[in-house]
């Protein structure tokens, strides 16, 4: 397991430098107006482009937990598809916790679950990206549908994310 936590090149989004890697971007959304929380994400490859996207409505109400859950779902999906990956998030606090080794003693169950997934036998690079670079998955989170905690996969980019 390799974990490289840092800041990605913020000039361009969805850029991969290594062949054989897939990139997992994810985001969470909490709306106080309609009491709705959701997450979304996408996995892309260097040459293949869009590999799979996902969305889920969740019962979590704290944006930090929602974004951590989005990272878990992205890791699980990448693992299921056999990808080595780069995981990117626009949540600076979450990336900081992972970067500074504060995961194992963290009281948030989702953060500890991220540690469990990152510790598997694969390479994971976690990077902070700007919100502008995460617009596609922000849209995926805002448009997530389905039953509570039902992960919906998109094997083609949905119209609202194009």
Buried (B, 14 or more C-beta within 10 A) or exposed (E): EEBEBEEBEEEEBBEBEEEEBBBBBBBBBBEEEEEBBBBBBBBBBBEEEBBBBBBBBBEBEBBBBBBBBBBBBBBBBBBEEEBBBBBBBBBEEBBEBBBEEEBEEBEBEBBBBBBEBBEEEBBBBBBBBBEEBBBBBBBBBBBBEEEEEEBBEBEEBBEEBE
